[in-house]
């Protein structure tokens, strides 16, 4: 590889790492509420079902912003939207730290949902712009696995921090991290069509500027990928209503929703499950909660990222590879049902690790979907559709689990409901999405 190509290669992987750092900080803000469960219930005098609403409040505004945010991203671009979003979520973290009562705390969580709403659609759009198809699974794993890494590291770290300095100070720490990422994103991120290396240093030296034609050559798919790569197609934006009628978009959306239901159930209720049902102490529950998420990070990078990209680069059918990983990973998620009947912490952690590990292996394939199914001019819209459905499940999972636990004093039915969601997801991947490949853009525009 020439020096001219090598520098942009290094820079786009810098972009991939930057997106991952953003999601890590983003999820620390979310995890912080989970580990503060007992402290907030005591401080505000609320019930378990009320805390379930607090857990999901963030997702109300997050979900409401997804569809319009996708349109804004396609019109305005990643950088401008993300800078405003990160600034808002930093303010929301400060407001959470100083909220005197449950109502103002709820408002702060609603504001956090608005600020973080662009993150995943923007990341999916950025990956579609900066990476060829054969590298998108690994690039997506950079940012999506950060959500699991946040649980693996954030639950024990923020939990122990909470025990030492209190819940308000722990929210203050996440606020500082948020504003730090705002400065980092402003400094490093460039829209590829306006790419200039004059102000960016890579590997200790200024890299040359990248002309538009050179960039198109760099990110163009290999001939064997062209038929399956939506982002490589030059086309006007597909209207949102027409995208909502596309079978493959519906299949991807329903399938990924099952994953997100399980993800949010575990992210919001796992420490409580370990402490109440398996009688693990609070400090140990924070530490034990991180173990399945470490498995999730490894599975996402090794299977959903490296293995998928290696198989595609080796000449395997890209659409079929992605379909197999999506279906098999989601089926592994049914291991969660085993945790419903676990009697010891090791049994529960093993079942949960199988479930979240399989789902995490499928996750980067799912989030690569918007840039594979549709042209770059529509990836923000499809990312918004995907994340809107995800957040409906993010709203449902904490609330449903809170009500079920309050009535039954057990997580058995809660895990059974999650398993049913996953079965719907598998059917959607098989019979609606099928092979993950570009939709017929001309037919979509005529629909």
TORLO-560905 format. One line per field, with one value per residue (C-alpha): chain; x, y, z; residue number from 1. Coordinates in pm, 1 decimal. Each point is the difference from the previous one (the first is absolute). Example, Ala and Ser with C-alpha at 12.3 -4.5 7.8 and 13.67 -1.06 7.14 Angstrom:
TORLO-560905
cadena <- [A  A]
px <- [1230.0  137.0]
py <- [-450.0  344.0]
pz <- [780.0  -66.0]
num <- [1  2]
END
This chain:
TORLO-560905
cadena <- [A  A  A  A  A  A  A  A  A  A  A  A  A  A  A  A  A  A  A  A  A  A  A  A  A  A  A  A  A  A  A  A  A  A  A  A  A  A  A  A  A  A  A  A  A  A  A  A  A  A  A  A  A  A  A  A  A  A  A  A  A  A  A  A  A  A  A  A  A  A  A  A  A  A  A  A  A  A  A  A  A  A  A  A  A  A  A  A  A  A  A  A  A  A  A  A  A  A  A  A  A  A  A  A  A  A  A  A  A  A  A  A  A  A  A  A  A  A  A  A  A  A  A  A  A  A  A  A  A  A  A  A  A  A  A  A  A  A  A  A  A  A  A  A  A  A  A  A  A  A  A  A  A  A  A  A  A  A  A  A  A  A  A  A  A  A  A  A  A  A  A  A  A  A  A  A  A  A  A  A  A  A  A  A  A  A  A  A  A  A  A  A  A  A  A  A  A  A  A  A  A  A  A  A  A  A  A  A  A  A  A  A  A  A  A  A  A  A  A  A  A  A  A  A  A  A  A  A  A  A  A  A  A  A  A  A  A  A  A  A  A  A  A  A  A  A  A  A  A  A  A  A  A  A  A  A  A  A  A  A  A  A  A  A  A  A  A  A  A  A  A  A  A  A  A  A  A  A  A  A  A  A  A  A  A  A  A  A  A  A  A  A  A  A  A  A  A  A  A  A  A  A  A  A  A  A  A  A  A  A  A  A  A  A  A  A  A  A  A  A  A  A  A  A  A  A  A  A  A  A  A  A  A  A  A  A  A  A  A  A  A  A  A  A  A  A  A  A  A  A  A  A  A  A  A  A  A  A  A  A  A  A  A  A  A  A  A  A  A  A  A  A  A  A  A  A  A  A  A  A  A  A  A  A  A  A  A  A  A  A  A  A  A  A  A  A  A  A  A  A  A  A  A  A  A  A  A  A  A  A  A  A  A  A  A  A  A  A  A  A  A  A  A  A  A  A  A  A  A  A  A  A  A  A  A  A  A  A  A  A  A  A  A  A  A  A  A]
px <- [0.0  131.1  65.7  -289.1  -245.0  149.9  -58.6  -374.6  -21.4  146.9  -231.3  -318.1  91.1  56.8  -358.9  -110.5  169.4  -147.7  -352.8  69.0  115.3  -321.4  -220.9  202.8  -62.0  -359.0  -70.0  173.2  -277.3  -258.5  171.4  35.8  -374.0  0.7  270.5  -169.6  -318.0  2.5  133.4  -267.8  -284.6  106.8  69.2  -325.7  -219.7  -127.8  -123.9  157.7  -256.4  68.8  370.5  -83.0  -154.2  311.1  213.8  -205.4  -59.5  321.9  -130.1  -326.7  165.8  278.0  -260.1  -206.8  306.8  113.9  -205.6  43.5  365.4  63.8  -131.0  207.1  315.5  -47.6  -45.0  250.3  271.3  150.0  229.9  -238.2  -278.4  230.8  159.2  -340.0  -105.8  306.1  -33.1  -360.3  80.2  276.6  -247.3  -244.2  264.1  62.2  -376.0  -27.8  275.0  -168.8  -369.6  -167.8  -292.6  -130.7  -190.8  304.4  208.3  -256.8  28.7  378.6  -38.3  -237.1  258.5  269.0  -212.3  -15.5  375.0  98.6  -260.5  233.3  280.6  -72.7  -159.0  291.1  254.8  -164.8  8.2  364.2  101.9  -180.7  186.6  346.4  26.3  -40.6  -248.1  265.6  112.8  -336.6  -66.4  325.5  -48.5  -352.0  132.8  224.3  -296.2  -266.4  225.1  68.7  -356.5  89.9  338.5  -182.9  -199.4  307.1  203.9  -263.0  -211.8  289.0  182.8  -304.2  -148.4  307.6  26.6  -360.4  72.7  292.4  -115.6  -377.8  -229.2  8.7  377.5  -5.6  -235.3  239.5  283.6  -197.0  -73.0  373.7  57.0  -277.3  147.9  343.7  -135.5  -164.4  342.9  155.4  -270.1  22.9  377.1  15.6  -310.8  -20.0  -274.8  171.3  -132.6  165.3  302.5  321.5  295.4  142.3  -121.0  16.4  312.1  10.1  277.4  206.5  8.5  -232.3  -153.7  -67.3  -340.3  -234.7  -170.7  -359.9  87.3  272.0  -244.3  -260.1  268.7  106.8  -349.9  -135.8  -100.2  177.3  -175.0  -137.4  -166.1  -159.7  -332.7  -49.0  124.5  -273.3  237.8  186.2  -316.6  -40.8  -367.7  -228.0  -132.4  -278.4  -300.1  -49.1  -348.5  128.2  286.5  -250.5  -168.4  317.8  -3.6  373.5  -16.6  -293.9  183.6  317.8  -200.5  -209.5  298.2  219.2  -282.8  14.7  370.4  -58.3  -275.2  239.0  285.5  -201.3  -147.5  351.3  146.4  -268.7  -94.0  292.7  149.6  -345.6  -54.3  329.1  -55.9  -369.0  -46.9  346.4  78.1  331.6  123.3  -25.6  376.9  34.4  -301.2  174.3  309.9  -187.5  -215.9  310.3  99.9  -262.9  69.0  369.2  -110.2  -225.2  287.4  220.5  -276.1  -84.6  358.4  110.2  -316.5  -216.0  300.2  316.3  -151.6  -279.4  237.0  254.4  -263.4  -118.9  354.2  66.6  -270.9  -291.6  -347.9  -32.0  -379.5  -5.4  280.3  -187.8  -329.4  157.2  167.3  -320.3  -216.4  246.8  95.2  -364.1  -73.0  283.5  -188.7  -259.9  258.0  -145.8  -292.3  247.5  74.5  -366.4  54.6  357.2  51.3  358.9  187.8  238.7  -295.3  -169.5  315.0  69.9  -352.4  8.5  347.9  -116.1  -302.1  168.6  309.3  -205.6  -208.5  311.6  159.5  -303.5  -17.6  263.6  -151.2  -336.0  137.3  192.2  -340.5  -98.7  313.8  -44.6  -372.6  -27.2  210.1  197.3  -270.7  -245.0  214.5  -93.2  -368.9  40.2  221.0  -276.2  -264.6  218.6  73.9  -362.0  -107.2  294.1  -107.7  -360.1  147.1  233.8  -311.1  -191.8  274.1  61.1  -370.6  -127.5  276.6  -71.1  -371.6  59.6  258.4  -220.0  -291.8  186.3  319.4  179.2  167.1  -124.1  -288.3  208.3  262.9  -272.6  -148.9  344.1  45.6  -329.1  126.9  311.0  -207.9  -183.4  339.3  129.9  -310.7  38.3  364.4  -87.8  -316.5  8.3  364.5  145.2  334.6  136.2  51.6  -99.3  -370.4  -130.4  34.4  -198.2  -289.9  16.6  -14.9  -303.2  -182.5]
py <- [0.0  343.9  269.5  202.2  -285.0  -103.1  336.5  10.2  -366.9  94.3  295.9  -193.9  -250.3  300.6  92.8  -354.0  26.0  346.7  -133.1  -274.8  249.1  195.8  -303.4  -95.6  340.4  -5.6  -328.2  102.5  259.7  -277.8  -256.2  255.6  -9.9  -380.1  -15.4  281.6  -207.4  -38.5  350.8  166.9  -214.7  106.3  366.2  60.2  -250.3  -176.0  -351.8  -257.8  64.4  374.0  -68.2  -203.6  314.8  197.7  -260.9  29.0  378.1  62.8  -220.3  193.2  308.2  -208.8  -198.5  307.3  165.8  -295.7  44.3  378.9  -34.7  -236.2  260.6  275.6  -213.8  -60.2  374.8  155.3  -261.9  -191.8  256.1  289.6  -220.5  -190.1  312.4  136.9  -341.3  -55.6  349.4  -74.3  -333.7  163.3  258.8  -281.1  -179.6  317.9  41.4  -361.2  61.2  303.4  -98.6  54.4  -234.2  -277.9  231.5  209.6  -317.4  -136.1  318.7  -39.0  -356.3  123.4  260.2  -270.7  -194.7  299.1  57.5  -361.8  -64.4  64.2  -228.2  -336.4  124.3  244.9  -274.4  -229.4  283.6  80.5  -365.1  -13.8  312.3  -89.7  -378.5  -242.5  -282.0  -261.7  208.4  116.1  -284.1  65.6  377.2  -40.9  -229.9  287.4  210.8  -260.8  -210.9  314.2  -25.0  -339.8  123.7  278.4  -262.7  -216.5  289.6  256.5  -213.6  -97.6  334.2  225.9  -236.1  12.1  376.3  38.2  -195.4  231.3  348.0  -26.0  -1.7  375.3  7.7  -304.0  183.5  294.2  -225.6  -109.2  366.6  76.1  -296.6  124.0  347.3  -154.2  -206.0  311.4  163.7  -318.6  -42.4  366.3  -36.6  -331.5  -66.8  111.0  -58.2  -209.4  209.5  304.3  -192.9  194.8  -118.2  347.5  6.5  -369.0  -186.5  -377.3  -220.6  301.0  172.6  205.4  -215.8  132.4  135.3  -242.1  117.0  -101.5  -238.0  -166.8  -48.0  -159.8  -239.7  -79.8  -89.7  -161.7  -365.7  -286.9  -129.9  -302.2  236.3  250.6  -179.3  -10.9  347.3  259.9  280.4  -39.9  96.3  367.0  87.6  272.0  -48.0  -256.5  153.3  -122.4  -137.8  -215.1  -134.9  -105.5  -223.1  -180.5  -368.5  -11.4  314.5  -146.2  -330.9  165.1  224.4  -277.5  -232.2  256.8  104.1  -340.9  48.0  345.1  -120.6  -251.0  250.9  255.8  -259.0  -110.8  350.7  133.3  -296.6  -245.3  133.7  -16.5  -353.7  -120.1  163.0  -84.9  -336.0  -147.6  192.1  143.2  298.5  345.9  39.4  -347.6  53.8  303.6  -209.0  -311.7  209.5  95.3  -359.6  -79.0  336.5  -88.9  -311.7  223.2  232.8  -294.7  -166.6  323.1  71.6  -355.5  -131.9  293.9  210.2  -187.9  -333.9  152.8  237.7  -280.1  -228.0  276.5  95.6  -371.0  -2.3  -146.0  124.3  318.9  -10.8  -363.2  46.0  282.0  -189.6  -304.1  214.4  194.4  -311.1  -214.5  286.0  78.6  -368.1  -0.3  279.3  -256.8  -113.2  279.2  -228.7  -227.3  283.5  -2.8  -338.7  47.8  -66.8  125.1  304.5  -204.6  -171.6  334.8  169.6  -287.1  13.7  378.3  -8.4  -241.4  219.5  339.6  -142.8  -138.9  313.9  216.9  -204.7  84.7  367.6  156.0  -184.1  155.4  352.1  -34.7  -57.9  362.8  60.5  -333.6  16.3  357.3  276.2  243.6  261.8  -215.5  -171.1  253.7  -70.3  -378.1  41.8  210.5  -264.6  -272.4  192.5  114.7  -364.2  -73.8  269.5  -116.5  -321.4  202.1  166.7  -324.8  -216.9  196.8  73.5  -350.9  -154.7  239.1  -84.9  -375.3  -1.7  210.2  -242.0  -333.9  81.0  -203.9  57.9  -327.1  152.1  305.6  -220.2  -205.4  313.0  99.8  -345.1  42.0  328.1  -180.2  -268.8  273.0  147.4  -328.8  -38.1  358.2  -59.2  -322.2  94.9  380.8  106.8  -313.3  79.1  334.9  182.6  324.7  53.8  90.5  378.6  72.7  -213.6  166.8  345.8  -104.8  -164.8]
pz <- [0.0  -92.3  255.8  -146.0  61.3  334.5  169.5  -79.0  109.3  338.5  26.7  -69.9  271.9  224.3  -86.0  90.3  339.5  55.7  -59.4  254.5  264.4  -52.3  56.2  309.0  159.4  -125.3  177.6  320.5  25.6  -36.4  225.2  276.8  66.0  23.2  265.0  194.1  44.3  378.3  63.5  -215.1  134.4  349.5  -84.0  -187.1  188.2  -313.5  -79.1  -232.9  -274.4  22.8  -33.6  -311.0  -148.3  94.7  -177.1  -315.9  2.8  -189.0  -281.6  -40.8  -145.6  -155.5  -196.0  -90.2  -155.7  -213.1  -318.0  -28.4  101.6  -291.6  -243.4  165.2  -19.1  -372.1  -55.7  243.7  49.1  288.6  159.6  55.0  134.3  235.0  147.7  100.9  128.0  219.6  147.3  96.7  159.7  205.2  130.3  82.7  207.4  199.5  52.6  124.4  254.8  152.0  -30.4  341.3  -66.1  -221.5  -236.8  -94.7  -20.0  -247.1  -208.8  -6.6  -130.7  -270.8  -105.6  -6.7  -247.6  -234.6  19.4  -60.5  -271.5  -298.1  120.2  -159.9  -325.4  -34.8  65.1  -255.9  -253.4  80.1  -45.8  -334.0  -112.9  127.7  -45.9  -291.5  55.8  78.0  300.9  130.1  242.6  185.8  -20.5  139.3  273.7  112.4  101.3  75.8  225.1  201.3  131.5  147.9  119.9  182.9  188.3  62.0  139.9  93.1  230.9  230.9  -26.2  36.7  258.4  218.4  -61.8  116.8  317.7  76.9  -104.6  -50.5  -300.3  -68.1  -32.8  -228.0  -237.6  17.5  -116.9  -308.1  -75.8  -7.1  -234.0  -230.2  -42.3  -50.6  -290.4  -144.8  -34.4  -140.9  -264.9  -102.5  -41.5  -186.2  -206.7  -363.4  -253.4  -271.8  -289.0  161.5  115.6  53.9  201.9  60.5  360.4  81.8  109.6  -49.9  137.1  99.8  -339.7  -215.0  -269.8  -351.0  -98.9  -171.7  -315.0  -64.0  -285.6  209.7  284.6  -226.8  -124.5  355.6  124.0  -315.2  49.2  -167.6  -314.2  189.2  251.7  -235.2  -30.7  377.4  92.0  23.4  96.6  -329.4  -192.6  -88.6  34.3  138.8  355.4  31.4  181.2  354.1  -67.4  -285.6  206.1  266.2  -260.6  -105.9  99.3  77.9  212.4  195.0  47.6  125.9  232.0  157.3  35.0  170.5  232.1  171.1  67.0  144.4  233.3  155.3  3.7  197.9  233.2  95.7  6.2  232.9  220.0  16.3  326.5  161.0  -135.3  147.4  338.3  49.9  -169.6  59.0  322.2  -119.2  203.7  -158.6  -44.0  -154.7  -225.5  -152.0  -71.2  -119.3  -232.6  -195.9  -82.8  -268.9  -161.6  -35.9  -188.4  -211.1  -94.7  -101.4  -204.3  -179.8  -102.8  -79.6  -168.5  -102.9  -99.9  -95.8  -108.3  -209.2  -180.1  -55.4  -154.2  -232.4  -103.4  -64.1  -264.6  195.0  -88.3  208.9  23.5  109.8  255.2  163.8  2.6  170.8  267.6  66.7  34.8  198.4  232.1  74.5  67.1  256.0  174.1  104.8  254.5  212.4  80.8  180.7  242.9  104.3  165.0  126.0  370.0  33.5  -125.8  -221.2  -172.0  -60.8  -126.8  -241.0  -147.0  -28.1  -155.6  -272.0  -68.4  -12.8  -170.8  -287.8  -32.5  5.5  -278.7  -213.4  105.3  -232.5  -296.0  85.7  34.7  -326.7  -160.7  -73.1  -210.3  -181.8  -72.7  -130.9  -162.7  213.0  -58.2  201.2  265.5  267.3  -60.8  23.7  307.7  154.6  -80.7  148.6  316.8  40.6  19.8  229.8  240.2  11.8  140.8  222.8  144.2  39.7  151.5  324.5  55.9  -72.3  209.2  288.1  2.2  -36.4  279.5  228.1  -44.0  -2.2  195.5  -265.1  -337.1  -156.1  -194.5  -91.4  -165.0  -169.9  -158.3  -127.0  -154.6  -187.5  -145.9  -123.4  -175.4  -191.9  -93.3  -141.2  -218.8  -124.5  -97.0  -183.4  -185.7  -37.9  -9.1  -160.8  -160.2  112.5  -328.1  -168.5  -58.8  -345.7  23.0  -316.8  123.0  341.8  -157.8  -207.9  292.9]
num <- [1  2  3  4  5  6  7  8  9  10  11  12  13  14  15  16  17  18  19  20  21  22  23  24  25  26  27  28  29  30  31  32  33  34  35  36  37  38  39  40  41  42  43  44  45  46  47  48  49  50  51  52  53  54  55  56  57  58  59  60  61  62  63  64  65  66  67  68  69  70  71  72  73  74  75  76  77  78  79  80  81  82  83  84  85  86  87  88  89  90  91  92  93  94  95  96  97  98  99  100  101  102  103  104  105  106  107  108  109  110  111  112  113  114  115  116  117  118  119  120  121  122  123  124  125  126  127  128  129  130  131  132  133  134  135  136  137  138  139  140  141  142  143  144  145  146  147  148  149  150  151  152  153  154  155  156  157  158  159  160  161  162  163  164  165  166  167  168  169  170  171  172  173  174  175  176  177  178  179  180  181  182  183  184  185  186  187  188  189  190  191  192  193  194  195  196  197  198  199  200  201  202  203  204  205  206  207  208  209  210  211  212  213  214  215  216  217  218  219  220  221  222  223  224  225  226  227  228  229  230  231  232  233  234  235  236  237  238  239  240  241  242  243  244  245  246  247  248  249  250  251  252  253  254  255  256  257  258  259  260  261  262  263  264  265  266  267  268  269  270  271  272  273  274  275  276  277  278  279  280  281  282  283  284  285  286  287  288  289  290  291  292  293  294  295  296  297  298  299  300  301  302  303  304  305  306  307  308  309  310  311  312  313  314  315  316  317  318  319  320  321  322  323  324  325  326  327  328  329  330  331  332  333  334  335  336  337  338  339  340  341  342  343  344  345  346  347  348  349  350  351  352  353  354  355  356  357  358  359  360  361  362  363  364  365  366  367  368  369  370  371  372  373  374  375  376  377  378  379  380  381  382  383  384  385  386  387  388  389  390  391  392  393  394  395  396  397  398  399  400  401  402  403  404  405  406  407  408  409  410  411  412  413  414  415  416  417  418  419  420  421  422  423  424  425  426  427  428  429  430  431  432  433  434  435  436  437  438  439  440  441  442  443  444  445  446  447]
END
